[in-house]
Amino acid sequence: MNHLVVQELEQSQEHRLELTLLAGRKGLKKRITHSQVQKMGLALTGFTKFVNPERLQIIGNTEMAYFNTLTPEMQEKVIHQICNLPLSCLVITRGLEVPELLLRDADEKEIPVFRTNLRSFDFIEKVTKYLEEKLASTSSLHGVLMDIFGVGVLILGKSGIGKSECALDLILRGHRLVADDMVHVQKRSPSSVFGSGFEVIQHHMEIRGLGIINIRSLFGVEAIRERKKVELVLELMEWDTHRDYDRLGFEEEKFSILGVDLPMLRIPVTPARNLTTIIEVAVRNHLLKGMGYDSALEFEKKLLRKMEERGGDTLEIEGEVE
């Protein structure tokens, strides 16, 4: 299971969590394994059965207001109950005052206690986004990721088939490069995968005969993207004269990335084919399908209507793919 240590949370500057460590420094190596946080409302009443120790725990204004209504004896009992749980960490929002007894017990039990000036709602929104990014399942793929007409297109194919050259041609047509050669993919929800480039080779592309080129330096920032949701997979394949290729568009293949099934098309490659144009048309067709229009199905309906008009006679479609 993916996890992060609490120390990473403390050191994060990107999401502006505004965390200040108040106690429990010795517990900074504890793990957080869930992106969803948990508020300690019920735990402050003494009911701790469903507290998940490996979630980030939050005490906000409502919880603290309730805690302050308790008698000193009950406050002490509740604090001891909470600190006897193997909590990963505890965050107090709104810059609220933290009871000294809680700080002492947390320090003794090595439970990191943070305070933030953010409201609970704002902090939960920011920290959830941070945790989702950190705890997401990740992998890497050999290919090229492009933003074409706003669609994240992953171009696959064996080495030397022309993926990078095709991507370069697409960039010249105004489309944007996300990653070349190695694509870092991250599952952000049950049905979505995002791709980006690895830091060392980000914005660079290898073109045989030219070597490594920097797309950002050559074409400007409008020619690149840092990250893009992957929505369509295209595999470039060498043309095989003994293989039957889909000529009507009825076949629907899927490509699985981190358990997410994405639509996939296999495109045969020959010197006579303009791959850039074919890819652009494939993306336009994908966008049409997303709007509810399927060219292959519309063609089939038209064909069936013609057959009905002719009394059920079979129509033959002749032609060869060159």
C-alpha positions as CSV (number, residue, x, y, z in Angstrom):
1,M,0.0,0.0,0.0
2,N,1.3,3.5,-0.9
3,H,2.1,5.7,2.1
4,L,3.9,8.8,3.1
5,V,5.6,9.7,6.4
6,V,4.2,12.6,8.5
7,Q,7.5,14.4,8.0
8,E,6.7,14.9,4.3
9,L,3.5,16.6,5.3
10,E,5.4,19.0,7.5
11,Q,7.9,19.8,4.8
12,S,5.4,20.3,2.0
13,Q,5.3,23.9,0.7
14,E,3.5,23.3,-2.6
15,H,-0.1,23.3,-1.2
16,R,0.4,25.9,1.5
17,L,-0.9,23.9,4.4
18,E,0.6,26.4,6.9
19,L,1.5,23.7,9.4
20,T,3.4,24.3,12.7
21,L,4.6,21.4,14.7
22,L,3.6,21.8,18.4
23,A,4.4,18.3,19.8
24,G,5.4,14.8,19.0
25,R,8.5,15.4,16.9
26,K,9.7,11.8,17.6
27,G,6.6,10.5,15.7
28,L,7.4,12.2,12.4
29,K,8.3,8.9,10.8
30,K,4.7,7.5,11.3
31,R,2.8,6.6,8.1
32,I,-0.3,8.1,6.5
33,T,-1.9,5.6,4.1
34,H,-5.3,7.2,3.3
35,S,-6.0,10.3,1.3
36,Q,-9.3,10.9,3.2
37,V,-8.9,12.8,6.5
38,Q,-11.0,12.1,9.6
39,K,-12.5,14.6,12.1
40,M,-12.4,13.7,15.7
41,G,-15.9,14.7,16.7
42,L,-17.1,11.3,18.0
43,A,-13.7,10.5,19.5
44,L,-14.0,13.6,21.8
45,T,-17.2,12.1,23.2
46,G,-15.2,9.0,24.2
47,F,-16.3,6.8,21.2
48,T,-13.0,5.8,19.4
49,K,-14.0,2.5,17.8
50,F,-14.0,3.8,14.2
51,V,-10.9,6.1,14.4
52,N,-8.5,5.0,11.7
53,P,-4.9,5.6,13.1
54,E,-3.4,5.9,9.6
55,R,-5.6,8.7,8.6
56,L,-4.8,12.4,9.3
57,Q,-7.0,13.4,12.3
58,I,-8.5,16.9,12.5
59,I,-9.9,18.9,15.4
60,G,-11.6,22.1,14.3
61,N,-13.7,24.9,15.8
62,T,-16.8,22.8,16.5
63,E,-14.8,19.9,18.1
64,M,-12.8,22.3,20.3
65,A,-15.9,24.2,21.3
66,Y,-17.5,20.9,22.5
67,F,-14.3,19.8,24.2
68,N,-14.3,23.1,26.2
69,T,-17.8,22.3,27.6
70,L,-16.5,19.2,29.3
71,T,-15.4,19.1,32.9
72,P,-11.7,19.1,33.6
73,E,-12.0,15.4,34.7
74,M,-13.7,14.5,31.4
75,Q,-11.2,16.5,29.3
76,E,-8.3,14.6,30.9
77,K,-10.1,11.3,30.3
78,V,-10.8,12.1,26.6
79,I,-7.2,13.2,26.0
80,H,-5.8,10.0,27.5
81,Q,-8.2,8.0,25.3
82,I,-7.1,9.8,22.2
83,C,-3.4,9.7,22.9
84,N,-3.6,5.9,23.7
85,L,-4.5,5.4,20.0
86,P,-1.6,4.9,17.6
87,L,-2.5,8.0,15.6
88,S,-0.3,9.1,12.7
89,C,-0.8,12.8,13.4
90,L,-3.3,15.3,14.7
91,V,-4.0,18.8,13.2
92,I,-5.7,21.7,15.0
93,T,-7.3,24.2,12.6
94,R,-8.1,27.9,12.8
95,G,-5.1,28.6,14.9
96,L,-7.0,27.4,18.0
97,E,-5.4,27.1,21.4
98,V,-4.3,23.6,22.2
99,P,-4.7,22.2,25.7
100,E,-1.4,21.7,27.5
101,L,-2.4,18.3,28.6
102,L,-2.9,17.2,25.0
103,L,0.5,18.5,24.0
104,R,2.2,16.7,26.9
105,D,0.4,13.4,26.3
106,A,1.0,13.6,22.5
107,D,4.7,14.2,23.1
108,E,4.9,11.3,25.5
109,K,3.1,9.0,23.0
110,E,5.1,10.4,20.0
111,I,2.0,11.6,18.2
112,P,2.8,14.7,16.0
113,V,0.4,17.6,16.7
114,F,0.2,20.4,14.2
115,R,-1.6,23.7,14.1
116,T,-2.7,25.6,11.0
117,N,-4.4,29.0,10.7
118,L,-6.6,27.7,7.9
119,R,-10.3,26.9,8.5
120,S,-11.2,23.2,8.6
121,F,-12.9,23.3,5.3
122,D,-10.0,25.0,3.5
123,F,-7.4,22.8,5.1
124,I,-9.3,19.6,4.3
125,E,-9.6,20.6,0.7
126,K,-5.9,21.4,0.4
127,V,-4.6,18.4,2.3
128,T,-6.9,16.0,0.6
129,K,-5.5,17.1,-2.8
130,Y,-2.0,16.8,-1.5
131,L,-2.6,13.3,-0.1
132,E,-4.4,12.1,-3.3
133,E,-1.3,13.1,-5.3
134,K,1.2,11.5,-2.9
135,L,-0.7,8.3,-2.3
136,A,-1.9,7.6,-5.9
137,S,-0.8,4.4,-7.6
138,T,1.9,5.2,-10.2
139,S,3.7,3.5,-13.0
140,S,5.7,4.3,-16.1
141,L,5.2,3.6,-19.8
142,H,7.5,3.8,-22.8
143,G,5.7,6.1,-25.3
144,V,4.8,9.7,-26.0
145,L,2.0,11.7,-24.3
146,M,0.5,14.6,-26.3
147,D,-2.3,17.1,-25.8
148,I,-4.2,17.0,-29.1
149,F,-7.3,19.2,-29.4
150,G,-7.5,19.1,-25.6
151,V,-7.4,15.3,-25.5
152,G,-4.6,13.5,-23.7
153,V,-3.3,11.0,-26.3
154,L,-0.8,8.3,-25.3
155,I,1.1,7.1,-28.4
156,L,2.7,3.7,-28.1
157,G,4.8,1.5,-30.4
158,K,8.0,-0.4,-30.5
159,S,11.3,1.6,-30.5
160,G,12.1,3.2,-33.9
161,I,8.6,3.1,-35.3
162,G,8.4,6.9,-35.4
163,K,6.6,8.0,-32.2
164,S,8.8,11.0,-31.5
165,E,8.9,12.1,-35.1
166,C,5.1,11.9,-35.3
167,A,4.9,13.9,-32.0
168,L,7.2,16.5,-33.4
169,D,5.0,16.9,-36.5
170,L,2.0,17.3,-34.2
171,I,3.8,20.0,-32.2
172,L,4.5,21.9,-35.5
173,R,0.7,21.8,-36.1
174,G,0.1,23.5,-32.7
175,H,-0.4,20.6,-30.4
176,R,1.4,20.2,-27.1
177,L,4.0,17.8,-25.7
178,V,3.5,16.3,-22.2
179,A,6.2,13.6,-22.2
180,D,8.5,11.8,-24.6
181,D,10.1,8.4,-24.3
182,M,9.1,7.7,-20.6
183,V,5.7,8.7,-19.4
184,H,5.0,8.8,-15.6
185,V,1.4,7.8,-15.0
186,Q,-0.6,8.3,-11.9
187,K,-4.1,7.0,-11.0
188,R,-6.0,10.0,-9.5
189,S,-9.5,8.4,-9.2
190,P,-11.1,5.0,-10.0
191,S,-11.6,6.1,-13.6
192,S,-8.9,8.6,-14.4
193,V,-5.1,8.4,-15.1
194,F,-2.8,11.4,-15.5
195,G,0.5,11.4,-17.2
196,S,3.6,13.6,-17.0
197,G,7.2,13.6,-17.9
198,F,10.1,12.6,-15.6
199,E,11.9,15.6,-14.2
200,V,15.3,14.9,-15.8
201,I,13.9,14.5,-19.4
202,Q,10.8,16.8,-19.1
203,H,10.2,19.0,-22.2
204,H,13.0,17.1,-24.1
205,M,12.6,14.8,-27.1
206,E,15.0,12.4,-28.8
207,I,15.0,12.6,-32.6
208,R,17.2,10.1,-34.4
209,G,19.8,12.0,-36.5
210,L,19.3,15.2,-34.4
211,G,19.8,14.0,-30.9
212,I,18.1,15.5,-27.8
213,I,16.1,18.7,-28.5
214,N,14.4,21.0,-25.9
215,I,10.8,21.6,-27.1
216,R,10.2,24.4,-24.6
217,S,13.3,26.3,-25.8
218,L,12.5,25.7,-29.5
219,F,8.8,26.3,-29.6
220,G,7.9,28.2,-26.4
221,V,5.8,27.3,-23.4
222,E,2.6,27.0,-25.5
223,A,4.1,23.9,-27.0
224,I,4.3,21.9,-23.7
225,R,2.1,20.8,-20.8
226,E,3.3,19.6,-17.4
227,R,0.5,17.1,-16.9
228,K,-2.5,15.7,-18.8
229,K,-5.3,13.3,-18.2
230,V,-4.9,10.2,-20.5
231,E,-8.1,9.7,-22.5
232,L,-7.1,7.8,-25.7
233,V,-4.3,5.3,-26.5
234,L,-2.9,4.9,-30.0
235,E,-0.5,2.1,-30.9
236,L,1.6,2.5,-34.0
237,M,2.3,-0.9,-35.7
238,E,4.3,-2.0,-38.7
239,W,2.0,-2.8,-41.6
240,D,1.4,-6.6,-41.9
241,T,0.0,-7.7,-45.2
242,H,-1.3,-10.9,-43.7
243,R,-3.3,-9.2,-41.1
244,D,-6.9,-7.9,-41.4
245,Y,-7.3,-4.4,-40.0
246,D,-10.5,-2.8,-38.8
247,R,-11.9,-0.9,-41.8
248,L,-15.3,0.2,-40.5
249,G,-14.6,1.2,-36.9
250,F,-16.8,-1.3,-35.2
251,E,-14.0,-3.0,-33.2
252,E,-13.5,-1.4,-29.8
253,E,-10.3,-2.2,-27.9
254,K,-9.3,-1.2,-24.4
255,F,-5.9,-0.5,-22.9
256,S,-5.5,-0.9,-19.2
257,I,-3.4,1.5,-17.2
258,L,-3.3,1.0,-13.4
259,G,-6.7,-0.8,-13.6
260,V,-8.3,2.0,-15.7
261,D,-9.6,0.9,-19.1
262,L,-9.0,3.4,-21.9
263,P,-10.2,3.3,-25.6
264,M,-7.4,2.1,-27.9
265,L,-6.8,2.2,-31.6
266,R,-4.1,0.4,-33.5
267,I,-2.7,2.3,-36.5
268,P,-0.7,0.5,-39.2
269,V,2.4,2.4,-40.3
270,T,3.6,2.6,-43.9
271,P,5.8,5.2,-45.7
272,A,2.8,6.3,-47.7
273,R,0.5,7.1,-44.7
274,N,0.3,10.5,-43.2
275,L,0.3,9.5,-39.5
276,T,-0.1,13.1,-38.2
277,T,-3.3,13.6,-40.1
278,I,-4.6,10.1,-39.2
279,I,-4.0,10.8,-35.5
280,E,-5.7,14.2,-35.7
281,V,-8.7,12.6,-37.3
282,A,-8.7,9.8,-34.7
283,V,-8.9,12.4,-31.9
284,R,-11.6,14.4,-33.6
285,N,-13.6,11.1,-34.0
286,H,-13.0,10.4,-30.3
287,L,-14.4,13.8,-29.4
288,L,-17.5,13.2,-31.6
289,K,-18.1,9.9,-29.8
290,G,-17.9,11.8,-26.5
291,M,-20.7,14.0,-27.8
292,G,-22.8,11.0,-28.7
293,Y,-22.1,10.7,-32.4
294,D,-20.4,7.5,-33.6
295,S,-19.5,7.5,-37.3
296,A,-19.4,3.7,-37.6
297,L,-22.8,3.2,-36.0
298,E,-24.3,6.0,-38.2
299,F,-22.9,4.3,-41.2
300,E,-24.4,0.9,-40.1
301,K,-27.8,2.5,-39.6
302,K,-27.6,4.1,-43.1
303,L,-26.6,0.7,-44.6
304,L,-29.5,-1.1,-42.9
305,R,-32.0,1.5,-44.2
306,K,-30.7,1.0,-47.7
307,M,-31.0,-2.8,-47.4
308,E,-34.6,-2.4,-46.2
309,E,-35.4,-0.1,-49.1
310,R,-34.1,-2.8,-51.5
311,G,-36.2,-5.5,-49.9
312,G,-33.4,-7.1,-47.8
313,D,-30.9,-7.5,-50.7
314,T,-27.3,-7.6,-49.5
315,L,-25.1,-4.6,-50.3
316,E,-21.5,-5.4,-51.1
317,I,-18.8,-2.9,-50.3
318,E,-15.7,-3.4,-52.4
319,G,-12.3,-1.7,-52.1
320,E,-8.8,-2.3,-51.0
321,V,-6.7,-0.6,-48.4
322,E,-3.6,0.7,-50.0
